Amino acid sequence: MSLRSGSSALFRVAALCIVLVSFSSGLLASVTSSAQAAAVLEERKLPMRFTWIACEPNCRGWIGAVGIVTSDTVKDFDEFAKTRDLTGATVVLDSSGGSVNDAITMGRRWRKLGLRTTVGITIDLQSSSGVMKSAVLPQAYCESMCVFLLLAGNTRYVPEESHVRVHQIWMGDRADDPKAASYTANDLMIVERDIGRLAKYTFDMGGTGDLLSLSLSVPPWDDLHRLTETELKLTNLVTTHSVADVLPESREQETPVASLVPKSVQDRFVSGPENESTPVASSTKSTKTAEASAPTGGVVSAPSGK
């Protein structure tokens, strides 16, 4: 009886150790994934960068586009696309907006390539088999001019957990304190010119006047407006409700990651020079919004919208 009792105790101890090791491994994977996600959330406030995420042998990968649009973004994308066949690929957006005219130029490039668009954060997660693989988390932000980049996709999917937010166009160099700043007649000309460019682009991409109306009704001193499910339909930003239309389906279950709560950061649109094809000399500062929340649609030359 004593031997049996001792063996049983040893068995229970061994089982407990196995459980603890398993729990620790899962917790470490979750913490690591959460740290990765947090890092990506910070990146959306930096100049946009593009990453090709390879998929399994029998499915297409996708393009991770994280950060704000600057005067270098179009050139950077052209370099990125030079050695890859991106026709029909999906762009996963996590962005605070940026330069209006550069975003318009970028959007037209994406439409010519027949790209699909969605909102999300690309991150490495551990599958049920213990293999690390790339996945897309839906808790991302697409704000300001990012919303118009989203519109450039032939097929557009917006996850329920994502935040698609819009804001009025404003002069980027005066977005920090818009009410105290002074404006000239030339400033008003730039704003109206860029609204016209943005309107043409919106209709060319298949968007509706509701998107412009919602964006241009939110002043820079108010919080960005998050589009509701009804508004996403009214603006024609959503063309499919199936994630499988834009991203490969996961065949294994990944380790869950803690929900993401990014810092509130608003972005602004920066309109460019008279010639839409001319790059806009926008800085990181000029592409961020005045308010502390994620940016949304709005465009202006020297200015930037949330």
C-alpha positions as protocol buffer text, in pm:
chain_id: "A"
residue {
  index: 1
  type: MET
  ca { x: 0 y: 0 z: 0 }
}
residue {
  index: 2
  type: SER
  ca { x: 286 y: 237 z: 80 }
}
residue {
  index: 3
  type: LEU
  ca { x: 453 y: 170 z: -256 }
}
residue {
  index: 4
  type: ARG
  ca { x: 127 y: 228 z: -442 }
}
residue {
  index: 5
  type: SER
  ca { x: 63 y: 548 z: -253 }
}
residue {
  index: 6
  type: GLY
  ca { x: 414 y: 678 z: -330 }
}
residue {
  index: 7
  type: SER
  ca { x: 382 y: 589 z: -700 }
}
residue {
  index: 8
  type: SER
  ca { x: 47 y: 767 z: -718 }
}
residue {
  index: 9
  type: ALA
  ca { x: 195 y: 1077 z: -558 }
}
residue {
  index: 10
  type: LEU
  ca { x: 490 y: 1076 z: -798 }
}
residue {
  index: 11
  type: PHE
  ca { x: 250 y: 1040 z: -1089 }
}
residue {
  index: 12
  type: ARG
  ca { x: 44 y: 1338 z: -974 }
}
residue {
  index: 13
  type: VAL
  ca { x: 358 y: 1550 z: -933 }
}
residue {
  index: 14
  type: ALA
  ca { x: 480 y: 1453 z: -1280 }
}
residue {
  index: 15
  type: ALA
  ca { x: 141 y: 1537 z: -1430 }
}
residue {
  index: 16
  type: LEU
  ca { x: 139 y: 1875 z: -1254 }
}
residue {
  index: 17
  type: CYS
  ca { x: 486 y: 1954 z: -1394 }
}
residue {
  index: 18
  type: ILE
  ca { x: 372 y: 1871 z: -1746 }
}
residue {
  index: 19
  type: VAL
  ca { x: 68 y: 2098 z: -1708 }
}
residue {
  index: 20
  type: LEU
  ca { x: 282 y: 2381 z: -1573 }
}
residue {
  index: 21
  type: VAL
  ca { x: 535 y: 2349 z: -1856 }
}
residue {
  index: 22
  type: SER
  ca { x: 252 y: 2347 z: -2112 }
}
residue {
  index: 23
  type: PHE
  ca { x: 87 y: 2650 z: -1950 }
}
residue {
  index: 24
  type: SER
  ca { x: 418 y: 2839 z: -1935 }
}
residue {
  index: 25
  type: SER
  ca { x: 486 y: 2771 z: -2305 }
}
residue {
  index: 26
  type: GLY
  ca { x: 139 y: 2893 z: -2402 }
}
residue {
  index: 27
  type: LEU
  ca { x: 170 y: 3201 z: -2182 }
}
residue {
  index: 28
  type: LEU
  ca { x: 513 y: 3283 z: -2328 }
}
residue {
  index: 29
  type: ALA
  ca { x: 379 y: 3251 z: -2682 }
}
residue {
  index: 30
  type: SER
  ca { x: 83 y: 3474 z: -2595 }
}
residue {
  index: 31
  type: VAL
  ca { x: 303 y: 3738 z: -2428 }
}
residue {
  index: 32
  type: THR
  ca { x: 548 y: 3730 z: -2719 }
}
residue {
  index: 33
  type: SER
  ca { x: 265 y: 3770 z: -2971 }
}
residue {
  index: 34
  type: SER
  ca { x: 114 y: 4057 z: -2771 }
}
residue {
  index: 35
  type: ALA
  ca { x: 453 y: 4231 z: -2764 }
}
residue {
  index: 36
  type: GLN
  ca { x: 480 y: 4192 z: -3141 }
}
residue {
  index: 37
  type: ALA
  ca { x: 134 y: 4340 z: -3186 }
}
residue {
  index: 38
  type: ALA
  ca { x: 216 y: 4637 z: -2963 }
}
residue {
  index: 39
  type: ALA
  ca { x: 528 y: 4705 z: -3168 }
}
residue {
  index: 40
  type: VAL
  ca { x: 324 y: 4703 z: -3488 }
}
residue {
  index: 41
  type: LEU
  ca { x: 75 y: 4947 z: -3336 }
}
residue {
  index: 42
  type: GLU
  ca { x: 358 y: 5193 z: -3281 }
}
residue {
  index: 43
  type: GLU
  ca { x: 478 y: 5145 z: -3639 }
}
residue {
  index: 44
  type: ARG
  ca { x: 156 y: 5278 z: -3785 }
}
residue {
  index: 45
  type: LYS
  ca { x: 266 y: 5626 z: -3674 }
}
residue {
  index: 46
  type: LEU
  ca { x: 594 y: 5599 z: -3869 }
}
residue {
  index: 47
  type: PRO
  ca { x: 646 y: 5634 z: -4248 }
}
residue {
  index: 48
  type: MET
  ca { x: 474 y: 5350 z: -4431 }
}
residue {
  index: 49
  type: ARG
  ca { x: 671 y: 5036 z: -4502 }
}
residue {
  index: 50
  type: PHE
  ca { x: 575 y: 4733 z: -4710 }
}
residue {
  index: 51
  type: THR
  ca { x: 639 y: 4370 z: -4625 }
}
residue {
  index: 52
  type: TRP
  ca { x: 568 y: 4059 z: -4830 }
}
residue {
  index: 53
  type: ILE
  ca { x: 426 y: 3780 z: -4614 }
}
residue {
  index: 54
  type: ALA
  ca { x: 477 y: 3442 z: -4776 }
}
residue {
  index: 55
  type: CYS
  ca { x: 196 y: 3191 z: -4739 }
}
residue {
  index: 56
  type: GLU
  ca { x: 181 y: 2813 z: -4751 }
}
residue {
  index: 57
  type: PRO
  ca { x: 301 y: 2653 z: -5078 }
}
residue {
  index: 58
  type: ASN
  ca { x: -47 y: 2636 z: -5226 }
}
residue {
  index: 59
  type: CYS
  ca { x: -180 y: 2981 z: -5140 }
}
residue {
  index: 60
  type: ARG
  ca { x: -86 y: 3341 z: -5212 }
}
residue {
  index: 61
  type: GLY
  ca { x: 82 y: 3563 z: -4957 }
}
residue {
  index: 62
  type: TRP
  ca { x: -15 y: 3920 z: -4880 }
}
residue {
  index: 63
  type: ILE
  ca { x: 134 y: 4268 z: -4847 }
}
residue {
  index: 64
  type: GLY
  ca { x: 161 y: 4426 z: -4505 }
}
residue {
  index: 65
  type: ALA
  ca { x: 132 y: 4806 z: -4531 }
}
residue {
  index: 66
  type: VAL
  ca { x: 199 y: 4973 z: -4197 }
}
residue {
  index: 67
  type: GLY
  ca { x: 248 y: 5344 z: -4126 }
}
residue {
  index: 68
  type: ILE
  ca { x: 164 y: 5685 z: -4268 }
}
residue {
  index: 69
  type: VAL
  ca { x: 186 y: 5790 z: -4632 }
}
residue {
  index: 70
  type: THR
  ca { x: 469 y: 6036 z: -4701 }
}
residue {
  index: 71
  type: SER
  ca { x: 629 y: 6182 z: -5012 }
}
residue {
  index: 72
  type: ASP
  ca { x: 856 y: 5873 z: -5028 }
}
residue {
  index: 73
  type: THR
  ca { x: 582 y: 5612 z: -5002 }
}
residue {
  index: 74
  type: VAL
  ca { x: 502 y: 5577 z: -5373 }
}
residue {
  index: 75
  type: LYS
  ca { x: 871 y: 5541 z: -5457 }
}
residue {
  index: 76
  type: ASP
  ca { x: 915 y: 5286 z: -5178 }
}
residue {
  index: 77
  type: PHE
  ca { x: 621 y: 5083 z: -5306 }
}
residue {
  index: 78
  type: ASP
  ca { x: 758 y: 5086 z: -5661 }
}
residue {
  index: 79
  type: GLU
  ca { x: 1088 y: 4950 z: -5529 }
}
residue {
  index: 80
  type: PHE
  ca { x: 902 y: 4687 z: -5327 }
}
residue {
  index: 81
  type: ALA
  ca { x: 697 y: 4580 z: -5630 }
}
residue {
  index: 82
  type: LYS
  ca { x: 991 y: 4572 z: -5870 }
}
residue {
  index: 83
  type: THR
  ca { x: 1093 y: 4213 z: -5793 }
}
residue {
  index: 84
  type: ARG
  ca { x: 746 y: 4071 z: -5723 }
}
residue {
  index: 85
  type: ASP
  ca { x: 434 y: 3991 z: -5920 }
}
residue {
  index: 86
  type: LEU
  ca { x: 173 y: 4160 z: -5702 }
}
residue {
  index: 87
  type: THR
  ca { x: -116 y: 4135 z: -5945 }
}
residue {
  index: 88
  type: GLY
  ca { x: -432 y: 4050 z: -5752 }
}
residue {
  index: 89
  type: ALA
  ca { x: -254 y: 4037 z: -5415 }
}
residue {
  index: 90
  type: THR
  ca { x: -410 y: 4164 z: -5091 }
}
residue {
  index: 91
  type: VAL
  ca { x: -286 y: 4467 z: -4898 }
}
residue {
  index: 92
  type: VAL
  ca { x: -338 y: 4450 z: -4521 }
}
residue {
  index: 93
  type: LEU
  ca { x: -356 y: 4807 z: -4390 }
}
residue {
  index: 94
  type: ASP
  ca { x: -272 y: 4949 z: -4048 }
}
residue {
  index: 95
  type: SER
  ca { x: -223 y: 5322 z: -4097 }
}
residue {
  index: 96
  type: SER
  ca { x: -288 y: 5664 z: -3949 }
}
residue {
  index: 97
  type: GLY
  ca { x: -324 y: 5832 z: -4287 }
}
residue {
  index: 98
  type: GLY
  ca { x: -78 y: 6082 z: -4430 }
}
residue {
  index: 99
  type: SER
  ca { x: -26 y: 6278 z: -4751 }
}
residue {
  index: 100
  type: VAL
  ca { x: -341 y: 6328 z: -4953 }
}
residue {
  index: 101
  type: ASN
  ca { x: -197 y: 6353 z: -5302 }
}
residue {
  index: 102
  type: ASP
  ca { x: 56 y: 6075 z: -5244 }
}
residue {
  index: 103
  type: ALA
  ca { x: -220 y: 5850 z: -5112 }
}
residue {
  index: 104
  type: ILE
  ca { x: -427 y: 5924 z: -5421 }
}
residue {
  index: 105
  type: THR
  ca { x: -133 y: 5835 z: -5645 }
}
residue {
  index: 106
  type: MET
  ca { x: -74 y: 5517 z: -5447 }
}
residue {
  index: 107
  type: GLY
  ca { x: -441 y: 5420 z: -5462 }
}
residue {
  index: 108
  type: ARG
  ca { x: -448 y: 5450 z: -5840 }
}
residue {
  index: 109
  type: ARG
  ca { x: -139 y: 5228 z: -5861 }
}
residue {
  index: 110
  type: TRP
  ca { x: -307 y: 4964 z: -5649 }
}
residue {
  index: 111
  type: ARG
  ca { x: -622 y: 4971 z: -5861 }
}
residue {
  index: 112
  type: LYS
  ca { x: -417 y: 4917 z: -6179 }
}
residue {
  index: 113
  type: LEU
  ca { x: -257 y: 4611 z: -6018 }
}
residue {
  index: 114
  type: GLY
  ca { x: -600 y: 4478 z: -5924 }
}
residue {
  index: 115
  type: LEU
  ca { x: -506 y: 4460 z: -5556 }
}
residue {
  index: 116
  type: ARG
  ca { x: -751 y: 4365 z: -5283 }
}
residue {
  index: 117
  type: THR
  ca { x: -756 y: 4550 z: -4950 }
}
residue {
  index: 118
  type: THR
  ca { x: -841 y: 4485 z: -4587 }
}
residue {
  index: 119
  type: VAL
  ca { x: -757 y: 4619 z: -4241 }
}
residue {
  index: 120
  type: GLY
  ca { x: -540 y: 4422 z: -4000 }
}
residue {
  index: 121
  type: ILE
  ca { x: -210 y: 4366 z: -3824 }
}
residue {
  index: 122
  type: THR
  ca { x: 25 y: 4097 z: -3950 }
}
residue {
  index: 123
  type: ILE
  ca { x: 186 y: 3905 z: -3667 }
}
residue {
  index: 124
  type: ASP
  ca { x: 359 y: 3571 z: -3604 }
}
residue {
  index: 125
  type: LEU
  ca { x: 149 y: 3328 z: -3398 }
}
residue {
  index: 126
  type: GLN
  ca { x: 209 y: 2973 z: -3282 }
}
residue {
  index: 127
  type: SER
  ca { x: -15 y: 2714 z: -3445 }
}
residue {
  index: 128
  type: SER
  ca { x: -160 y: 2414 z: -3262 }
}
residue {
  index: 129
  type: SER
  ca { x: 128 y: 2205 z: -3394 }
}
residue {
  index: 130
  type: GLY
  ca { x: 382 y: 2442 z: -3240 }
}
residue {
  index: 131
  type: VAL
  ca { x: 492 y: 2600 z: -3567 }
}
residue {
  index: 132
  type: MET
  ca { x: 521 y: 2978 z: -3589 }
}
residue {
  index: 133
  type: LYS
  ca { x: 324 y: 3120 z: -3882 }
}
residue {
  index: 134
  type: SER
  ca { x: 205 y: 3458 z: -4002 }
}
residue {
  index: 135
  type: ALA
  ca { x: -154 y: 3558 z: -3930 }
}
residue {
  index: 136
  type: VAL
  ca { x: -366 y: 3873 z: -3946 }
}
residue {
  index: 137
  type: LEU
  ca { x: -526 y: 4022 z: -3638 }
}
residue {
  index: 138
  type: PRO
  ca { x: -835 y: 4237 z: -3707 }
}
residue {
  index: 139
  type: GLN
  ca { x: -781 y: 4487 z: -3422 }
}
residue {
  index: 140
  type: ALA
  ca { x: -616 y: 4744 z: -3648 }
}
residue {
  index: 141
  type: TYR
  ca { x: -677 y: 5108 z: -3741 }
}
residue {
  index: 142
  type: CYS
  ca { x: -729 y: 5257 z: -4084 }
}
residue {
  index: 143
  type: GLU
  ca { x: -771 y: 5631 z: -4050 }
}
residue {
  index: 144
  type: SER
  ca { x: -762 y: 5948 z: -4249 }
}
residue {
  index: 145
  type: MET
  ca { x: -615 y: 5889 z: -4596 }
}
residue {
  index: 146
  type: CYS
  ca { x: -580 y: 5519 z: -4518 }
}
residue {
  index: 147
  type: VAL
  ca { x: -957 y: 5497 z: -4569 }
}
residue {
  index: 148
  type: PHE
  ca { x: -910 y: 5612 z: -4928 }
}
residue {
  index: 149
  type: LEU
  ca { x: -630 y: 5359 z: -4978 }
}
residue {
  index: 150
  type: LEU
  ca { x: -872 y: 5094 z: -4855 }
}
residue {
  index: 151
  type: LEU
  ca { x: -1112 y: 5215 z: -5124 }
}
residue {
  index: 152
  type: ALA
  ca { x: -852 y: 5140 z: -5394 }
}
residue {
  index: 153
  type: GLY
  ca { x: -897 y: 4763 z: -5361 }
}
residue {
  index: 154
  type: ASN
  ca { x: -1100 y: 4577 z: -5622 }
}
residue {
  index: 155
  type: THR
  ca { x: -1229 y: 4363 z: -5337 }
}
residue {
  index: 156
  type: ARG
  ca { x: -1256 y: 4521 z: -4990 }
}
residue {
  index: 157
  type: TYR
  ca { x: -1311 y: 4346 z: -4658 }
}
residue {
  index: 158
  type: VAL
  ca { x: -1340 y: 4526 z: -4322 }
}
residue {
  index: 159
  type: PRO
  ca { x: -1334 y: 4311 z: -4004 }
}
residue {
  index: 160
  type: GLU
  ca { x: -1585 y: 4401 z: -3732 }
}
residue {
  index: 161
  type: GLU
  ca { x: -1305 y: 4446 z: -3478 }
}
residue {
  index: 162
  type: SER
  ca { x: -1115 y: 4699 z: -3692 }
}
residue {
  index: 163
  type: HIS
  ca { x: -1146 y: 5077 z: -3662 }
}
residue {
  index: 164
  type: VAL
  ca { x: -1206 y: 5267 z: -3986 }
}
residue {
  index: 165
  type: ARG
  ca { x: -1216 y: 5636 z: -3892 }
}
residue {
  index: 166
  type: VAL
  ca { x: -1256 y: 5957 z: -4087 }
}
residue {
  index: 167
  type: HIS
  ca { x: -1186 y: 6324 z: -4032 }
}
residue {
  index: 168
  type: GLN
  ca { x: -1196 y: 6658 z: -4209 }
}
residue {
  index: 169
  type: ILE
  ca { x: -915 y: 6785 z: -4430 }
}
residue {
  index: 170
  type: TRP
  ca { x: -689 y: 7044 z: -4276 }
}
residue {
  index: 171
  type: MET
  ca { x: -356 y: 7218 z: -4325 }
}
residue {
  index: 172
  type: GLY
  ca { x: -105 y: 6970 z: -4186 }
}
residue {
  index: 173
  type: ASP
  ca { x: 132 y: 7230 z: -4045 }
}
residue {
  index: 174
  type: ARG
  ca { x: -150 y: 7388 z: -3843 }
}
residue {
  index: 175
  type: ALA
  ca { x: -331 y: 7081 z: -3723 }
}
residue {
  index: 176
  type: ASP
  ca { x: -195 y: 7088 z: -3368 }
}
residue {
  index: 177
  type: ASP
  ca { x: -394 y: 7403 z: -3284 }
}
residue {
  index: 178
  type: PRO
  ca { x: -625 y: 7469 z: -3581 }
}
residue {
  index: 179
  type: LYS
  ca { x: -838 y: 7732 z: -3412 }
}
residue {
  index: 180
  type: ALA
  ca { x: -544 y: 7949 z: -3308 }
}
residue {
  index: 181
  type: ALA
  ca { x: -370 y: 7932 z: -3647 }
}
residue {
  index: 182
  type: SER
  ca { x: -410 y: 8192 z: -3921 }
}
residue {
  index: 183
  type: TYR
  ca { x: -499 y: 8112 z: -4284 }
}
residue {
  index: 184
  type: THR
  ca { x: -460 y: 8287 z: -4616 }
}
residue {
  index: 185
  type: ALA
  ca { x: -668 y: 8286 z: -4931 }
}
residue {
  index: 186
  type: ASN
  ca { x: -404 y: 8060 z: -5085 }
}
residue {
  index: 187
  type: ASP
  ca { x: -453 y: 7812 z: -4802 }
}
residue {
  index: 188
  type: LEU
  ca { x: -826 y: 7797 z: -4878 }
}
residue {
  index: 189
  type: MET
  ca { x: -747 y: 7748 z: -5247 }
}
residue {
  index: 190
  type: ILE
  ca { x: -523 y: 7451 z: -5162 }
}
residue {
  index: 191
  type: VAL
  ca { x: -789 y: 7293 z: -4943 }
}
residue {
  index: 192
  type: GLU
  ca { x: -1063 y: 7329 z: -5203 }
}
residue {
  index: 193
  type: ARG
  ca { x: -835 y: 7205 z: -5480 }
}
residue {
  index: 194
  type: ASP
  ca { x: -748 y: 6893 z: -5286 }
}
residue {
  index: 195
  type: ILE
  ca { x: -1108 y: 6827 z: -5189 }
}
residue {
  index: 196
  type: GLY
  ca { x: -1185 y: 6829 z: -5561 }
}
residue {
  index: 197
  type: ARG
  ca { x: -901 y: 6583 z: -5630 }
}
residue {
  index: 198
  type: LEU
  ca { x: -1017 y: 6359 z: -5349 }
}
residue {
  index: 199
  type: ALA
  ca { x: -1378 y: 6370 z: -5471 }
}
residue {
  index: 200
  type: LYS
  ca { x: -1277 y: 6264 z: -5823 }
}
residue {
  index: 201
  type: TYR
  ca { x: -1061 y: 5984 z: -5685 }
}
residue {
  index: 202
  type: THR
  ca { x: -1343 y: 5864 z: -5457 }
}
residue {
  index: 203
  type: PHE
  ca { x: -1588 y: 5831 z: -5745 }
}
residue {
  index: 204
  type: ASP
  ca { x: -1326 y: 5678 z: -5976 }
}
residue {
  index: 205
  type: MET
  ca { x: -1263 y: 5408 z: -5714 }
}
residue {
  index: 206
  type: GLY
  ca { x: -1633 y: 5332 z: -5676 }
}
residue {
  index: 207
  type: GLY
  ca { x: -1690 y: 5514 z: -5348 }
}
residue {
  index: 208
  type: THR
  ca { x: -1996 y: 5726 z: -5276 }
}
residue {
  index: 209
  type: GLY
  ca { x: -2056 y: 6087 z: -5178 }
}
residue {
  index: 210
  type: ASP
  ca { x: -2138 y: 5962 z: -4827 }
}
residue {
  index: 211
  type: LEU
  ca { x: -1768 y: 5894 z: -4765 }
}
residue {
  index: 212
  type: LEU
  ca { x: -1677 y: 6252 z: -4852 }
}
residue {
  index: 213
  type: SER
  ca { x: -1970 y: 6393 z: -4656 }
}
residue {
  index: 214
  type: LEU
  ca { x: -1886 y: 6194 z: -4342 }
}
residue {
  index: 215
  type: SER
  ca { x: -1516 y: 6280 z: -4362 }
}
residue {
  index: 216
  type: LEU
  ca { x: -1558 y: 6650 z: -4431 }
}
residue {
  index: 217
  type: SER
  ca { x: -1814 y: 6700 z: -4155 }
}
residue {
  index: 218
  type: VAL
  ca { x: -1572 y: 6624 z: -3870 }
}
residue {
  index: 219
  type: PRO
  ca { x: -1349 y: 6925 z: -3779 }
}
residue {
  index: 220
  type: PRO
  ca { x: -989 y: 6873 z: -3663 }
}
residue {
  index: 221
  type: TRP
  ca { x: -1072 y: 6970 z: -3305 }
}
residue {
  index: 222
  type: ASP
  ca { x: -1323 y: 6683 z: -3274 }
}
residue {
  index: 223
  type: ASP
  ca { x: -1243 y: 6314 z: -3232 }
}
residue {
  index: 224
  type: LEU
  ca { x: -1220 y: 6108 z: -3546 }
}
residue {
  index: 225
  type: HIS
  ca { x: -1546 y: 5943 z: -3648 }
}
residue {
  index: 226
  type: ARG
  ca { x: -1550 y: 5563 z: -3657 }
}
residue {
  index: 227
  type: LEU
  ca { x: -1764 y: 5440 z: -3944 }
}
residue {
  index: 228
  type: THR
  ca { x: -2049 y: 5213 z: -3839 }
}
residue {
  index: 229
  type: GLU
  ca { x: -2144 y: 4897 z: -4025 }
}
residue {
  index: 230
  type: THR
  ca { x: -2425 y: 5088 z: -4195 }
}
residue {
  index: 231
  type: GLU
  ca { x: -2189 y: 5370 z: -4295 }
}
residue {
  index: 232
  type: LEU
  ca { x: -1934 y: 5124 z: -4431 }
}
residue {
  index: 233
  type: LYS
  ca { x: -2207 y: 5001 z: -4665 }
}
residue {
  index: 234
  type: LEU
  ca { x: -2327 y: 5352 z: -4755 }
}
residue {
  index: 235
  type: THR
  ca { x: -1975 y: 5460 z: -4848 }
}
residue {
  index: 236
  type: ASN
  ca { x: -1922 y: 5138 z: -5049 }
}
residue {
  index: 237
  type: LEU
  ca { x: -1598 y: 5066 z: -4860 }
}
residue {
  index: 238
  type: VAL
  ca { x: -1706 y: 4704 z: -4812 }
}
residue {
  index: 239
  type: THR
  ca { x: -1754 y: 4476 z: -5111 }
}
residue {
  index: 240
  type: THR
  ca { x: -1743 y: 4139 z: -4935 }
}
residue {
  index: 241
  type: HIS
  ca { x: -1820 y: 3998 z: -4590 }
}
residue {
  index: 242
  type: SER
  ca { x: -1599 y: 3693 z: -4637 }
}
residue {
  index: 243
  type: VAL
  ca { x: -1238 y: 3715 z: -4522 }
}
residue {
  index: 244
  type: ALA
  ca { x: -1161 y: 3423 z: -4754 }
}
residue {
  index: 245
  type: ASP
  ca { x: -1207 y: 3663 z: -5047 }
}
residue {
  index: 246
  type: VAL
  ca { x: -897 y: 3857 z: -4945 }
}
residue {
  index: 247
  type: LEU
  ca { x: -684 y: 3631 z: -4722 }
}
residue {
  index: 248
  type: PRO
  ca { x: -596 y: 3261 z: -4711 }
}
residue {
  index: 249
  type: GLU
  ca { x: -794 y: 3062 z: -4456 }
}
residue {
  index: 250
  type: SER
  ca { x: -602 y: 2930 z: -4158 }
}
residue {
  index: 251
  type: ARG
  ca { x: -594 y: 2550 z: -4144 }
}
residue {
  index: 252
  type: GLU
  ca { x: -466 y: 2530 z: -3789 }
}
residue {
  index: 253
  type: GLN
  ca { x: -569 y: 2706 z: -3473 }
}
residue {
  index: 254
  type: GLU
  ca { x: -325 y: 2967 z: -3350 }
}
residue {
  index: 255
  type: THR
  ca { x: -248 y: 3056 z: -2991 }
}
residue {
  index: 256
  type: PRO
  ca { x: -486 y: 3342 z: -2894 }
}
residue {
  index: 257
  type: VAL
  ca { x: -339 y: 3686 z: -2838 }
}
residue {
  index: 258
  type: ALA
  ca { x: -448 y: 3943 z: -2582 }
}
residue {
  index: 259
  type: SER
  ca { x: -674 y: 4211 z: -2727 }
}
residue {
  index: 260
  type: LEU
  ca { x: -491 y: 4519 z: -2846 }
}
residue {
  index: 261
  type: VAL
  ca { x: -555 y: 4863 z: -2704 }
}
residue {
  index: 262
  type: PRO
  ca { x: -347 y: 5108 z: -2908 }
}
residue {
  index: 263
  type: LYS
  ca { x: -273 y: 5459 z: -2798 }
}
residue {
  index: 264
  type: SER
  ca { x: -510 y: 5722 z: -2927 }
}
residue {
  index: 265
  type: VAL
  ca { x: -336 y: 5894 z: -3215 }
}
residue {
  index: 266
  type: GLN
  ca { x: -495 y: 6105 z: -3483 }
}
residue {
  index: 267
  type: ASP
  ca { x: -354 y: 6151 z: -3824 }
}
residue {
  index: 268
  type: ARG
  ca { x: -387 y: 6425 z: -4078 }
}
residue {
  index: 269
  type: PHE
  ca { x: -400 y: 6442 z: -4449 }
}
residue {
  index: 270
  type: VAL
  ca { x: -131 y: 6632 z: -4626 }
}
residue {
  index: 271
  type: SER
  ca { x: -220 y: 6774 z: -4962 }
}
residue {
  index: 272
  type: GLY
  ca { x: 44 y: 6822 z: -5220 }
}
residue {
  index: 273
  type: PRO
  ca { x: 155 y: 7070 z: -5479 }
}
residue {
  index: 274
  type: GLU
  ca { x: -47 y: 7184 z: -5773 }
}
residue {
  index: 275
  type: ASN
  ca { x: 62 y: 6896 z: -5988 }
}
residue {
  index: 276
  type: GLU
  ca { x: -87 y: 6584 z: -5837 }
}
residue {
  index: 277
  type: SER
  ca { x: 200 y: 6374 z: -5966 }
}
residue {
  index: 278
  type: THR
  ca { x: 454 y: 6590 z: -5788 }
}
residue {
  index: 279
  type: PRO
  ca { x: 560 y: 6445 z: -5453 }
}
residue {
  index: 280
  type: VAL
  ca { x: 453 y: 6629 z: -5142 }
}
residue {
  index: 281
  type: ALA
  ca { x: 726 y: 6727 z: -4901 }
}
residue {
  index: 282
  type: SER
  ca { x: 543 y: 6598 z: -4598 }
}
residue {
  index: 283
  type: SER
  ca { x: 712 y: 6517 z: -4272 }
}
residue {
  index: 284
  type: THR
  ca { x: 604 y: 6274 z: -4007 }
}
residue {
  index: 285
  type: LYS
  ca { x: 473 y: 6566 z: -3805 }
}
residue {
  index: 286
  type: SER
  ca { x: 265 y: 6710 z: -4085 }
}
residue {
  index: 287
  type: THR
  ca { x: 98 y: 6378 z: -4151 }
}
residue {
  index: 288
  type: LYS
  ca { x: -26 y: 6336 z: -3796 }
}
residue {
  index: 289
  type: THR
  ca { x: -347 y: 6484 z: -3669 }
}
residue {
  index: 290
  type: ALA
  ca { x: -394 y: 6740 z: -3408 }
}
residue {
  index: 291
  type: GLU
  ca { x: -602 y: 6529 z: -3179 }
}
residue {
  index: 292
  type: ALA
  ca { x: -500 y: 6234 z: -2977 }
}
residue {
  index: 293
  type: SER
  ca { x: -694 y: 5971 z: -3162 }
}
residue {
  index: 294
  type: ALA
  ca { x: -652 y: 5772 z: -3475 }
}
residue {
  index: 295
  type: PRO
  ca { x: -676 y: 5980 z: -3797 }
}
residue {
  index: 296
  type: THR
  ca { x: -932 y: 5959 z: -4069 }
}
residue {
  index: 297
  type: GLY
  ca { x: -1013 y: 6097 z: -4409 }
}
residue {
  index: 298
  type: GLY
  ca { x: -936 y: 6448 z: -4507 }
}
residue {
  index: 299
  type: VAL
  ca { x: -694 y: 6604 z: -4747 }
}
residue {
  index: 300
  type: VAL
  ca { x: -512 y: 6921 z: -4813 }
}
residue {
  index: 301
  type: SER
  ca { x: -182 y: 7039 z: -4958 }
}
residue {
  index: 302
  type: ALA
  ca { x: 51 y: 7186 z: -4703 }
}
residue {
  index: 303
  type: PRO
  ca { x: -214 y: 7055 z: -4464 }
}
residue {
  index: 304
  type: SER
  ca { x: -292 y: 6717 z: -4341 }
}
residue {
  index: 305
  type: GLY
  ca { x: -619 y: 6575 z: -4228 }
}
residue {
  index: 306
  type: LYS
  ca { x: -706 y: 6342 z: -3951 }
}
